[in-house]
Protein backbone atom coordinates (compact mmCIF):
# COMPACT_ATOMS: atom_id res chain seq x y z
CA UNK A 1 0.00 0.00 0.00
CA UNK A 2 1.39 3.41 -0.94
CA UNK A 3 1.89 5.83 1.95
CA UNK A 4 0.36 9.30 1.84
CA UNK A 5 2.90 11.69 0.23
CA UNK A 6 4.46 14.53 2.22
CA UNK A 7 5.66 17.87 0.90
CA UNK A 8 8.63 19.63 2.47
CA UNK A 9 8.37 22.89 0.52
CA UNK A 10 5.79 25.62 0.02
CA UNK A 11 5.75 28.41 -2.56
CA UNK A 12 3.30 31.28 -2.46
CA UNK A 13 2.23 34.84 -3.22
CA UNK A 14 1.15 37.46 -0.70
CA UNK A 15 -0.41 40.91 -0.73
CA UNK A 16 -1.62 43.48 1.74
CA UNK A 17 -0.73 46.80 3.31
CA UNK A 18 2.29 48.47 4.92
CA UNK A 19 2.70 51.33 7.38
CA UNK A 20 5.55 53.20 9.05
CA UNK A 21 6.54 54.08 12.63
CA UNK A 22 9.37 56.49 13.38
CA UNK A 23 10.08 60.14 14.16
CA UNK A 24 6.80 61.36 12.65
CA UNK A 25 4.50 58.53 13.71
CA UNK A 26 5.98 57.17 16.91
CA UNK A 27 3.15 54.89 18.10
CA UNK A 28 0.05 54.87 15.87
CA UNK A 29 -0.57 51.62 13.99
CA UNK A 30 -2.41 51.11 10.70
CA UNK A 31 -2.07 54.79 9.73
CA UNK A 32 -1.09 56.00 6.24
CA UNK A 33 -1.59 52.53 4.78
CA UNK A 34 0.08 51.75 1.45
CA UNK A 35 0.14 48.63 -0.75
CA UNK A 36 2.63 45.80 -0.32
CA UNK A 37 3.12 42.53 -2.20
CA UNK A 38 5.63 39.74 -2.57
CA UNK A 39 6.42 36.04 -2.87
CA UNK A 40 7.92 33.45 -0.54
CA UNK A 41 9.43 29.98 -0.28
CA UNK A 42 8.98 27.96 2.89
CA UNK A 43 10.83 24.78 3.92
CA UNK A 44 9.56 22.28 6.48
CA UNK A 45 12.21 21.03 8.92
CA UNK A 46 9.73 19.02 11.00
CA UNK A 47 6.08 19.11 12.03
CA UNK A 48 6.54 22.38 13.94
CA UNK A 49 9.67 24.15 12.67
CA UNK A 50 9.75 25.91 9.28
CA UNK A 51 12.17 28.23 7.50
CA UNK A 52 10.92 30.94 5.16
CA UNK A 53 12.62 33.18 2.60
CA UNK A 54 10.50 35.99 1.21
CA UNK A 55 10.88 39.11 -0.87
CA UNK A 56 8.71 41.86 -2.21
CA UNK A 57 8.03 45.57 -2.14
CA UNK A 58 6.20 47.99 0.13
CA UNK A 59 5.28 51.63 -0.31
CA UNK A 60 5.78 53.78 2.81
CA UNK A 61 4.53 57.31 3.35
CA UNK A 62 3.84 59.75 6.16
CA UNK A 63 2.91 63.43 6.54
CA UNK A 64 3.73 65.31 9.77
CA UNK A 65 0.58 67.45 9.45
CA UNK A 66 -1.47 64.34 10.36
CA UNK A 67 0.42 63.82 13.64
CA UNK A 68 0.19 67.10 15.52
CA UNK A 69 0.06 65.17 18.82
CA UNK A 70 3.70 64.22 18.25
CA UNK A 71 4.74 67.89 18.55
CA UNK A 72 7.53 67.80 16.00
CA UNK A 73 9.37 71.14 15.92
CA UNK A 74 8.88 73.63 13.10
CA UNK A 75 6.07 71.74 11.33
CA UNK A 76 3.89 74.29 9.47
CA UNK A 77 0.16 73.93 10.13
CA UNK A 78 -1.02 75.85 7.07
CA UNK A 79 0.32 73.35 4.54
CA UNK A 80 3.13 75.57 3.30
CA UNK A 81 6.63 74.24 2.84
CA UNK A 82 5.53 70.77 3.93
CA UNK A 83 7.85 68.64 1.83
CA UNK A 84 10.73 68.46 4.33
CA UNK A 85 8.22 67.09 6.87
CA UNK A 86 6.81 64.26 4.76
CA UNK A 87 8.11 61.33 2.75
CA UNK A 88 6.83 58.79 0.25
CA UNK A 89 9.12 55.98 -0.83
CA UNK A 90 9.06 52.44 -2.16
CA UNK A 91 11.33 49.84 -0.61
CA UNK A 92 12.21 46.28 -1.50
CA UNK A 93 12.19 43.79 1.36
CA UNK A 94 14.02 40.49 1.92
CA UNK A 95 13.47 38.30 4.99
CA UNK A 96 14.91 34.99 6.23
CA UNK A 97 12.62 33.80 9.02
CA UNK A 98 12.39 30.94 11.47
CA UNK A 99 8.75 29.92 11.96
CA UNK A 100 7.31 27.91 14.85
CA UNK A 101 3.88 26.34 14.34
CA UNK A 102 1.80 26.06 17.50
CA UNK A 103 0.05 22.92 16.18
CA UNK A 104 1.21 19.93 14.13
CA UNK A 105 0.20 21.30 10.74
CA UNK A 106 -0.57 19.32 7.62
CA UNK A 107 -3.03 17.09 5.80
CA UNK A 108 -3.43 13.51 6.97
CA UNK A 109 -6.10 10.85 6.77
CA UNK A 110 -4.59 8.70 9.52
CA UNK A 111 -2.74 10.95 12.03
CA UNK A 112 -5.32 12.51 14.34
CA UNK A 113 -2.70 14.87 15.83
CA UNK A 114 -2.27 16.67 12.51
CA UNK A 115 -4.43 19.80 12.20
CA UNK A 116 -5.43 21.66 9.05
CA UNK A 117 -4.85 25.05 10.74
CA UNK A 118 -2.30 26.60 13.06
CA UNK A 119 -1.15 29.95 14.44
CA UNK A 120 2.60 30.54 14.26
CA UNK A 121 5.35 32.95 15.36
CA UNK A 122 8.22 34.31 13.21
CA UNK A 123 11.66 35.79 13.84
CA UNK A 124 14.70 36.48 11.69
CA UNK A 125 16.98 38.96 9.89
CA UNK A 126 15.66 41.35 7.27
CA UNK A 127 17.20 43.50 4.55
CA UNK A 128 15.63 46.57 2.92
CA UNK A 129 16.63 48.34 -0.26
CA UNK A 130 15.64 51.87 -1.31
CA UNK A 131 17.21 54.59 -3.43
CA UNK A 132 16.35 57.35 -0.99
CA UNK A 133 18.48 56.20 1.96
CA UNK A 134 21.19 58.54 3.11
CA UNK A 135 24.36 56.86 1.85
CA UNK A 136 24.26 53.09 1.28
CA UNK A 137 21.05 51.84 -0.32
CA UNK A 138 20.86 48.68 1.86
CA UNK A 139 19.66 48.58 5.45
CA UNK A 140 19.71 45.56 7.75
CA UNK A 141 17.35 44.85 10.61
CA UNK A 142 15.29 42.23 12.38
CA UNK A 143 11.76 41.07 11.59
CA UNK A 144 9.30 39.45 13.98
CA UNK A 145 5.60 38.69 13.93
CA UNK A 146 2.82 36.13 13.95
CA UNK A 147 0.42 34.51 11.53
CA UNK A 148 -2.33 31.99 10.99
CA UNK A 149 -2.66 29.48 8.16
CA UNK A 150 -5.31 27.03 6.99
CA UNK A 151 -5.03 24.12 4.58
CA UNK A 152 -7.78 24.27 1.96
CA UNK A 153 -6.73 20.97 0.41
CA UNK A 154 -3.89 18.49 0.44
CA UNK A 155 -1.51 20.99 -1.21
CA UNK A 156 -3.23 24.40 -0.97
CA UNK A 157 -2.77 26.81 1.96
CA UNK A 158 -4.19 30.24 2.75
CA UNK A 159 -3.40 32.53 5.65
CA UNK A 160 -2.68 35.94 7.08
CA UNK A 161 0.41 37.28 8.86
CA UNK A 162 1.64 40.45 10.53
CA UNK A 163 5.34 41.34 10.72
CA UNK A 164 7.23 44.30 12.16
CA UNK A 165 10.64 45.22 10.75
CA UNK A 166 13.09 47.06 13.00
CA UNK A 167 15.66 48.87 10.85
CA UNK A 168 19.17 49.31 12.28
CA UNK A 169 19.34 52.94 11.18
CA UNK A 170 17.34 56.13 11.64
CA UNK A 171 16.81 57.18 8.02
CA UNK A 172 13.79 55.18 6.91
CA UNK A 173 11.79 58.44 6.86
CA UNK A 174 14.34 60.45 4.88
CA UNK A 175 13.41 61.27 1.30
CA UNK A 176 15.14 64.00 -0.72
CA UNK A 177 15.37 66.22 2.39
CA UNK A 178 17.37 65.43 5.53
CA UNK A 179 15.23 67.24 8.12
CA UNK A 180 13.73 63.96 9.38
CA UNK A 181 17.19 62.53 9.97
CA UNK A 182 17.34 64.35 13.33
CA UNK A 183 14.24 66.55 13.81
CA UNK A 184 14.64 66.85 17.59
CA UNK A 185 18.35 67.82 17.36
CA UNK A 186 19.29 65.10 19.83
CA UNK A 187 22.03 63.46 17.81
CA UNK A 188 22.20 59.75 17.11
CA UNK A 189 20.97 58.47 20.47
CA UNK A 190 19.87 54.84 20.54
CA UNK A 191 16.39 55.34 21.95
CA UNK A 192 15.53 57.69 19.06
CA UNK A 193 16.76 55.18 16.50
CA UNK A 194 13.21 53.89 16.21
CA UNK A 195 12.36 53.39 12.56
CA UNK A 196 10.02 50.48 11.84
CA UNK A 197 7.75 49.38 9.05
CA UNK A 198 5.04 46.76 9.39
CA UNK A 199 3.25 44.49 6.93
CA UNK A 200 -0.21 42.95 7.19
CA UNK A 201 -0.40 40.35 4.43
CA UNK A 202 -2.76 37.68 3.19
CA UNK A 203 -1.30 34.79 1.20
CA UNK A 204 -2.01 31.69 -0.84
CA UNK A 205 0.56 28.94 -1.28
CA UNK A 206 1.05 25.50 -2.80
CA UNK A 207 3.03 22.59 -1.37
CA UNK A 208 6.04 21.51 -3.48
CA UNK A 209 9.02 19.14 -3.25
CA UNK A 210 7.23 15.87 -2.66
CA UNK A 211 8.78 13.43 -0.21
CA UNK A 212 7.22 10.02 0.03
CA UNK A 213 6.11 9.10 3.55
CA UNK A 214 6.95 5.82 5.20
CA UNK A 215 4.38 3.08 4.74
CA UNK A 216 2.64 1.82 7.83
CA UNK A 217 2.58 -1.97 7.64
CA UNK A 218 0.57 -4.20 9.91
CA UNK A 219 1.70 -7.81 9.85
CA UNK A 220 -0.44 -10.86 10.23
N, C-alpha and C positions, 0 to 999 in steps of 0.2 A: 504494500500500500504506500502510495506517495505521501510524504509529509507535507503539511501546509507550508508554502514558501514564505521566507522572511525577506525584508528589504532593509538594507543598512544605510541607504541614502535617501535624501528628500530634496527635490528642487522646486522652487516656487517663485511667485511674483507677489509683491505687496504694494499697497497704496494707502495714503491717508493724509494726515496734516502734520505740520511742524510749527513750533513756536520757540521763542527766545526768552532767556532770563539773563540779566546782566546789570550794567550800570543804569540803564534806563528803566527796565522792568525787573526789579529785584526779587519779587515774590509772587506776582500774579501768574496763574497758569491758564492755558487755553485762551490767551489773548493774542491778537494780531496773527491769526492762523493763516498758514500758507500751505500750498500743496507739497507733497513728498511722495516719492515712488522709488522702487528698487526691486532687486532680485536677490535670492539667497540659495545657498547649498548647505544642507544639514547632514551630519554623519552621526550614526547611532553607535555609541561605544557599548552600551548595555541597555537593559530595560528602563533605566532611569537617567543615565548620563548621555548627553548629546553635545556635539560641537557644531557651531554654525559660523559660516563665513557669508557676509552679506555686503552689498554695495548698492549705491543709488544716489539720488540727489534730493535736496531739500531747499526750498526758498525761505529765507528768514528776513523779517522786516520789523521795524519798530519806529514809533514817532513819539518824541518826548512830550508833545502837547497832550497826549492821551494819558499821561502819568504824572499829573500835577502833584499827587500825594507824595511822590518821591522827592520833591523839592530839589531838583537839580539846579545848580546855579546858572544864571544868565539865560534861561530858556525864555524866549519871547512868547507872550500869550496872544498876540494879535496875528500870528501866522507869518510874520515877516522874518526873513533871514532864518528859515527853519532848517535848511539843509544840513548845517553842521550838527544838528541835534536829532537826526534821523538817519536810518540806513535801510537799504534793501539789497540783499545779495543772495546769490545762489551758491550753494556749496555742494561738493561731492563727498559722500560718506563711505567709509570702509570699516567694518567691524569684524572681530574674531572673538566669538563669545562661547563661554561654557554654559550649558543649559542643564538644569536639574528638574526633571519631571517629578511632580508630587505623587503621581500614580504610575503604575506599570501600564504604559501606553502601547496600544497596538490593535490588531484585529485577529481574533482567534476564535475558532469554533470549539476548542477543547479546554483551554486554560481559563478558568473562571476568575483568576486574579487579574487578567488583562482587561483594561477599561478602554472604551472608545473615546474618552475625553480625559484631559488633565490640565490643571494649572501648572505653571512652571516659572522658575526664576532664572535670570541671566546676568552674567558678569564677564567683562573682558576688555581688552584694549581697543581703542578706536583711532582712526585717522581721518582728518578732514582736509579738503583741498578747496581753496578759493583764490581768485586772482586779487581780491581786495585786501588780503592780509597786509600788515605792515612788515615788509621784509620777506622772509621765506613764505612760499605759498602753502606749505604743509603744516598742520598742527596736530600734535598727538593729544591723547586724553584717555579717559576711561568711561566705558558705557555700562549701565546697569538698569535692570528693569524686570518686568514680569509679563506673563502672557497666559493665554488659554487657547487650547486647540481641541478640535473635534474631528473624528474620522468619519467622513461621509460614506466611504466604502472601503474596500480592502486596500486601495492604493491612493485614495483622495482625502486630503486634509484641508480644513479651513480653520481660521482662528483670528485672534486679535492680540496685539502686544503693545506695551508702552515702554519706551526706553528713554532715559536721560543720559546726555553726553556731557561730561565735564571736560572742558578744554583746558590744557595746561598753558594757557596764555590769557591775556586780558585784552585781546584785540578782535574778538568775534564781532563786536558792534562798530568797528571802524570801516568806513567806506572810503570815499575820496578825501574826506576831511579827517583830521586827527584829534578833534576836540574830545571825542568819546574815549580816547585812549587813557585820559586821566582827568575826568571832569571835576573831581573834587580836590584836585591839586594835592593829593596825599602821597604821591610817589607810588612805586610798585610794592605796596604792602600786600602780604599774602591774603589777608581776609577780604581785600577788595578785588582779588583775582578770582572773580566769581562768574565767569561766562559759561553758560550752559545752553544747549538746545535740546529739545525733546521731540520725540516722534510718537504719534498714535497711529498705528497701522493695522489694517486688515490684510489677510493673505489667503491664498489658495496654493496648495502644493501637491506634488505627486511623488509617490515612493519610487525610487530607482535603485539600481545595483542589487539585483536579486541574489539572495543567498539561501540555498536550500536548507530547510530545517531538518533536524534529526528525526528519523521515523520511530514512533513509539510502537514497539512490538510486544505483543502478549503471547507468550508460549502456551503450549497445551498443558 
